[in-house]
Amino acid sequence: MKFVYLVQGAAARLRKLPLPPDATVYALVYDEDVAFDFAKQTIFDPRCSFAAGRNQLGDVALAAESDADYFIFCDDDIEFSSGSFVEFQGFVERTRPKMATPLSQKTRATDAVNYDVEIQTAIVLDEQLVAIHRSVAGTDGVWPLTTEFDDISWWLPCQIFEYIALRTFGRHFHQYNKIVVENNTHTWRVGSANYKLPRNQVTEPLLTESLLIEYLRRRNINYDPTVLSPWRNRFSWSLRRGRLGVKAVFRRIRVLGSR
């Protein structure tokens, strides 16, 4: 099984990513015109957005790597507190999902994790590290990400990605609970570079639900507000109803084994 890594961000941080030594890598850099030794191709784009950068990498790699099975999209600032890229690949190879993600800080802040199992359906996710099977390419909003709202909010394409991915792929979107990533240095503000939040979003994120609904409506996709609702808000009532309630909650976390 062949994996291709698509990494983007600041040059200094990309150099520190603990990628597998034999990995096939495509990189996009916004702050330094450089050719990485570890990358098969390096794109320099000082004015790209988050979504546009991932789309560029996806287009180039998908065309060049016709024998690749999975493309691993990765931010520049992740660190593993448990596991590694190699172990992440191992889980993907074992379970063969449409999409897969490790545990992130965002996910661990919710009650959407069954720590008793290694593999479960993704319910809350972060785009910082995600493996996508090549068959998913062409799914609008997932691969490619939408760039139509880049001048309003860079968080919105992430929100659209999460909604469509979770709703479309469901139990085929796996979460690996033994692989844990952190991104404590995360930032989109890089001085004079354009890889940053819009000015009106620097102090606080915009409320983007209305734009998400607009995006879905134009594609004849019904909006279900529970898809992106915080897990604790959606299901805490069940936990207060004793054993039956707890079982009901964990029926929502489909435990997935190897194929």
C-alpha positions as CSV (number, residue, x, y, z in Angstrom):
1,M,0.0,0.0,0.0
2,K,1.4,3.4,-1.0
3,F,1.1,6.6,1.1
4,V,1.8,10.1,-0.1
5,Y,2.3,12.9,2.4
6,L,1.1,16.4,1.5
7,V,2.5,18.9,4.0
8,Q,2.2,22.7,4.1
9,G,3.1,25.6,6.2
10,A,6.3,27.5,7.4
11,A,9.6,26.1,6.2
12,A,11.2,25.9,9.6
13,R,8.4,23.9,11.0
14,L,8.1,21.6,8.0
15,R,11.8,20.7,8.4
16,K,11.0,19.4,11.9
17,L,8.1,17.1,11.0
18,P,9.0,13.5,12.0
19,L,8.1,12.1,8.6
20,P,9.0,8.5,7.7
21,P,12.5,8.5,6.1
22,D,11.3,6.8,3.0
23,A,8.1,8.8,2.7
24,T,6.9,10.2,-0.7
25,V,6.3,13.9,0.2
26,Y,4.9,16.9,-1.6
27,A,5.3,20.2,0.3
28,L,3.9,23.7,0.0
29,V,5.7,26.6,1.7
30,Y,4.5,30.2,2.2
31,D,7.4,31.9,3.8
32,E,10.6,30.7,2.0
33,D,11.4,29.8,-1.6
34,V,13.2,26.5,-0.9
35,A,13.4,23.0,-2.3
36,F,13.3,20.4,0.5
37,D,15.6,17.4,0.2
38,F,12.9,15.2,1.7
39,A,10.2,16.3,-0.8
40,K,9.6,15.1,-4.3
41,Q,8.3,18.5,-5.1
42,T,8.2,21.8,-3.2
43,I,5.7,24.5,-4.1
44,F,6.3,28.1,-3.0
45,D,3.2,30.2,-2.7
46,P,3.4,33.2,-0.4
47,R,-0.2,34.2,-0.9
48,C,-2.1,30.9,-0.6
49,S,-4.9,30.3,1.9
50,F,-5.1,27.1,3.9
51,A,-7.7,25.6,1.6
52,A,-6.0,26.7,-1.6
53,G,-2.7,25.3,-0.4
54,R,-4.2,21.9,0.3
55,N,-5.9,21.9,-3.0
56,Q,-2.7,22.7,-4.9
57,L,-0.9,19.8,-3.2
58,G,-3.8,17.4,-3.8
59,D,-4.0,18.2,-7.5
60,V,-0.2,17.8,-8.1
61,A,0.1,14.6,-6.1
62,L,-3.0,13.0,-7.4
63,A,-1.8,13.5,-11.0
64,A,1.8,12.4,-10.3
65,E,1.2,9.4,-8.0
66,S,-1.2,7.2,-10.0
67,D,-0.3,4.2,-7.8
68,A,-0.9,5.9,-4.5
69,D,-3.6,4.6,-2.2
70,Y,-3.8,7.2,0.5
71,F,-2.8,10.8,0.7
72,I,-2.0,12.1,4.1
73,F,-2.7,15.9,4.5
74,C,-0.7,17.4,7.3
75,D,-0.2,20.8,8.9
76,D,3.3,22.0,9.8
77,D,2.9,22.2,13.6
78,I,1.8,18.7,14.7
79,E,3.7,16.7,17.3
80,F,3.0,13.2,18.4
81,S,2.4,12.7,22.1
82,S,1.6,9.0,21.4
83,G,2.4,7.1,18.2
84,S,4.0,8.2,15.0
85,F,3.4,8.6,11.3
86,V,4.5,5.0,10.8
87,E,2.0,3.7,13.4
88,F,-0.7,5.9,11.8
89,Q,0.0,4.3,8.4
90,G,-0.2,0.9,10.1
91,F,-3.7,1.5,11.4
92,V,-4.8,2.8,7.9
93,E,-3.3,-0.3,6.2
94,R,-5.0,-2.5,8.7
95,T,-8.5,-1.0,8.6
96,R,-8.6,0.5,5.0
97,P,-11.0,3.4,5.6
98,K,-12.2,6.1,3.3
99,M,-10.7,8.6,5.7
100,A,-8.8,8.4,9.0
101,T,-7.5,10.7,11.7
102,P,-5.7,10.4,15.0
103,L,-6.8,11.9,18.3
104,S,-6.4,15.7,18.4
105,Q,-6.7,18.3,21.2
106,K,-10.0,19.3,19.8
107,T,-11.4,15.8,19.9
108,R,-10.1,15.0,23.4
109,A,-11.9,18.1,24.7
110,T,-15.2,16.4,24.0
111,D,-16.9,13.2,25.2
112,A,-16.7,11.8,21.7
113,V,-13.9,9.3,22.5
114,N,-14.2,5.7,23.7
115,Y,-10.8,5.2,25.2
116,D,-11.4,1.5,25.7
117,V,-11.0,0.9,22.0
118,E,-8.2,1.5,19.5
119,I,-10.4,2.3,16.5
120,Q,-13.8,4.0,16.4
121,T,-15.9,6.1,14.0
122,A,-14.8,9.7,13.9
123,I,-17.4,12.1,15.4
124,V,-15.4,15.2,16.2
125,L,-12.3,16.0,14.2
126,D,-9.5,18.4,13.4
127,E,-8.1,18.7,9.9
128,Q,-4.5,19.0,11.1
129,L,-3.7,15.4,10.1
130,V,-6.0,13.3,7.9
131,A,-5.5,10.3,5.6
132,I,-7.8,10.3,2.5
133,H,-8.2,7.4,0.1
134,R,-7.8,8.4,-3.5
135,S,-11.4,7.4,-4.3
136,V,-12.5,10.3,-2.2
137,A,-10.9,12.9,-4.5
138,G,-13.6,14.8,-6.3
139,T,-15.9,15.0,-3.2
140,D,-16.6,18.7,-3.2
141,G,-15.9,20.3,0.1
142,V,-13.6,17.5,1.2
143,W,-11.2,17.1,-1.6
144,P,-11.1,19.8,-3.0
145,L,-11.7,22.1,-0.1
146,T,-13.9,25.1,-0.9
147,T,-12.0,28.4,-1.4
148,E,-15.0,30.6,-2.1
149,F,-15.1,32.0,1.4
150,D,-11.4,32.6,1.8
151,D,-11.9,36.4,2.1
152,I,-14.4,35.9,4.9
153,S,-13.1,33.0,7.1
154,W,-10.4,30.4,6.8
155,W,-12.2,28.3,9.4
156,L,-15.2,27.9,7.1
157,P,-13.7,25.5,4.6
158,C,-12.6,23.4,7.7
159,Q,-16.2,23.5,9.0
160,I,-17.5,22.4,5.6
161,F,-14.9,19.7,5.3
162,E,-16.0,18.3,8.7
163,Y,-19.7,18.4,8.0
164,I,-19.5,16.7,4.6
165,A,-16.8,14.2,5.6
166,L,-18.6,13.1,8.7
167,R,-22.0,12.9,7.1
168,T,-20.9,11.3,3.8
169,F,-18.4,8.7,5.0
170,G,-19.8,7.9,8.5
171,R,-18.4,4.6,9.8
172,H,-15.8,4.6,7.0
173,F,-14.1,7.6,8.6
174,H,-11.9,6.0,11.3
175,Q,-10.4,7.6,14.4
176,Y,-7.3,5.9,16.0
177,N,-7.4,6.5,19.7
178,K,-3.8,5.3,20.3
179,I,-2.3,7.9,18.0
180,V,-2.4,11.3,19.7
181,V,-1.2,14.6,18.1
182,E,-0.8,18.1,19.6
183,N,-0.5,21.4,17.8
184,N,0.5,23.8,20.5
185,T,2.4,26.1,18.1
186,H,-0.5,26.5,15.8
187,T,-0.8,29.9,14.1
188,W,-1.8,31.4,10.8
189,R,-0.2,34.8,11.7
190,V,3.2,35.0,10.1
191,G,4.1,38.6,9.9
192,S,4.1,40.0,6.4
193,A,3.0,36.7,4.7
194,N,-0.6,36.3,3.6
195,Y,-1.0,32.9,5.3
196,K,-3.0,34.3,8.2
197,L,-6.5,35.0,9.4
198,P,-8.5,37.8,7.7
199,R,-8.3,41.0,9.7
200,N,-11.8,40.7,10.9
201,Q,-11.1,37.3,12.3
202,V,-7.9,37.9,14.1
203,T,-9.5,38.6,17.5
204,E,-12.3,36.1,17.4
205,P,-13.6,33.6,14.9
206,L,-16.7,34.5,12.9
207,L,-19.9,32.6,13.4
208,T,-20.1,30.7,10.1
209,E,-23.1,28.5,10.4
210,S,-25.2,30.6,8.1
211,L,-22.5,30.4,5.4
212,L,-22.2,26.6,5.9
213,I,-26.0,26.3,5.4
214,E,-25.8,28.5,2.3
215,Y,-23.0,26.3,0.8
216,L,-25.0,23.1,1.5
217,R,-28.2,24.5,0.2
218,R,-26.7,25.5,-3.2
219,R,-25.6,21.8,-3.5
220,N,-29.0,20.4,-2.5
221,I,-27.6,19.0,0.8
222,N,-29.9,19.2,3.8
223,Y,-28.4,20.7,6.9
224,D,-28.4,18.6,10.1
225,P,-27.2,20.8,13.0
226,T,-26.4,17.8,15.1
227,V,-23.5,16.7,12.8
228,L,-21.2,19.5,14.2
229,S,-22.8,20.0,17.6
230,P,-20.5,19.5,20.5
231,W,-20.7,15.9,21.7
232,R,-21.1,16.9,25.3
233,N,-24.2,19.0,24.5
234,R,-25.7,16.3,22.3
235,F,-25.3,13.3,24.5
236,S,-24.7,14.2,28.1
237,W,-28.4,13.7,28.8
238,S,-28.0,10.0,28.0
239,L,-25.1,9.6,30.5
240,R,-27.5,10.7,33.3
241,R,-29.9,7.9,32.6
242,G,-27.9,5.0,34.0
243,R,-26.7,1.9,32.3
244,L,-29.2,2.0,29.5
245,G,-28.2,5.6,28.7
246,V,-24.5,4.8,28.6
247,K,-25.1,1.9,26.2
248,A,-27.1,4.2,24.0
249,V,-24.2,6.6,23.8
250,F,-21.7,4.0,22.9
251,R,-23.9,2.6,20.2
252,R,-23.2,5.9,18.5
253,I,-19.4,5.1,18.7
254,R,-19.2,2.3,16.3
255,V,-16.2,0.2,17.3
256,L,-14.3,-0.9,14.2
257,G,-12.0,-4.0,14.0
258,S,-9.6,-5.1,11.3
259,R,-10.8,-6.4,8.0
